[in-house]
Amino acid sequence: MGVTLRVAEPDPLLSLDGVTLRYGSGASAVTAVQDITVDLAVGDRLVLLGPSGCGKSSLLRAVGGFQPVDGGRIHLRGKPVGKPGPDRMAVFQEFDQLLPWRTVLGNVRYALQRGRGLDRATAGKRARDWIGRVGLTRVLDAYPHTLSGGMKQRVAIARAFALEPDLLLMDEPFAALDALTRRQMQDELLALCEQTGASVLFVTHGIDEAIRVGTHVLSLSPHPGRMKALIPVPLAARQRGTTAFAQLEASLQADLLGEADQDTAPPSGERRHG
Ligand SMILES: Nc1ncnc2c1ncn2[C@@H]1O[C@H](COP(=O)(O)OP(=O)(O)OP(=O)(O)O)[C@@H](O)[C@H]1O
């Protein structure tokens, strides 16, 4: 099980096959990512890691159905991904992703009514449960503008989990938070993922965050993003402060800085961190 570079299991949850994304056309076209091939199994948390501008967000948006592909294919549960839908819930970096005219409860409940067709009472019950799970019961009736950045992100996370999507898409959801809150939220996210078995595609340029959050890290080259390596995160490395964590961090750091470019073998995570 787990992420593979090629389709190796009969039913991957998410399958990217030679995906290329471009902006514009003709001489002014910009290639954002090129020839990305990777599978994700149910329960995997695949982190897209790479320098600014390597196309991580573009790839995530394409999986979300917000952006068309210019080459290759993206399948979710064997079907080509279509327009955005509740099967792929996204959490973005920005703090303004909640509806400002609805309360915390209203935001999550409304998403459940719209996205899952639940009646108001059932949606309200599930919304309260999820808001409780991110520790925000005391602000159920508050409006987003009265919340801190971390609280807003927690609501967005509660909303995303509440819809029980096939895949959670997270684009640097903690990047705008202070370092302490960021760490706390990484740990909270990890706990929620472990409780629910959620499958996640997560974008970051933070090595520490990639190791903490991911079951696998796909490292991408600088613009245009191409696959450099797919690295499974060993269980022992998931704990900060361990030797395994430090070793993987150093290895990814070297990778990002380009030292691994001298390796001419085709990209394969197992060759590096089996
Ligand atoms: N709407 C757009 N129009 C034209 N070019 C774009 C657009 N969005 C992104 N790009 C270009 O595509 C490339 C990839 O951008 P993208 O935002 O996906 O990278 P990223 O790795 O997520 O960067 P960051 O970590 O800084 O958010 C960049 O060269 C960027 O300038």
The ligand as an ORCA input file, in Angstrom:
! r2SCAN-3c Opt
* xyz 0 1
  N      -2.661     32.557    -12.792
  C      -1.413     32.423    -13.250
  N      -1.050     32.948    -14.447
  C       0.189     32.810    -14.940
  N       1.178     32.145    -14.296
  C       0.873     31.599    -13.119
  C      -0.419     31.709    -12.521
  N      -0.414     31.072    -11.341
  C       0.828     30.581    -11.191
  N       1.607     30.892    -12.247
  C       3.011     30.518    -12.448
  O       3.100     29.089    -12.364
  C       4.261     28.720    -11.645
  C       3.859     27.867    -10.464
  O       3.108     28.656     -9.531
  P       2.483     28.024     -8.208
  O       1.794     29.104     -7.476
  O       1.702     26.823     -8.558
  O       3.821     27.582     -7.441
  P       4.029     27.214     -5.900
  O       5.071     26.153     -5.885
  O       2.730     26.880     -5.283
  O       4.604     28.561     -5.308
  P       4.533     29.162     -3.800
  O       5.197     28.160     -2.908
  O       5.277     30.442     -3.906
  O       3.071     29.337     -3.471
  C       4.969     30.027    -11.265
  O       5.957     30.290    -12.227
  C       3.877     31.052    -11.325
  O       4.393     32.317    -11.670
*
